């Protein structure tokens, strides 16, 4: 199993999460940090 580091950024229109080192891949988007945490696991 490979370990990925997920970066969560706050933007003016919400939050976005993506894996470090993989360009152009977004694993989750949401209005709150909690939404990102809930959805990132299923996206990966």
Buried (B, 14 or more C-beta within 10 A) or exposed (E): EEEBEBEBEEEEEBBBBBBEEEEEEEBBBBEEEEBBBEBBEEBE
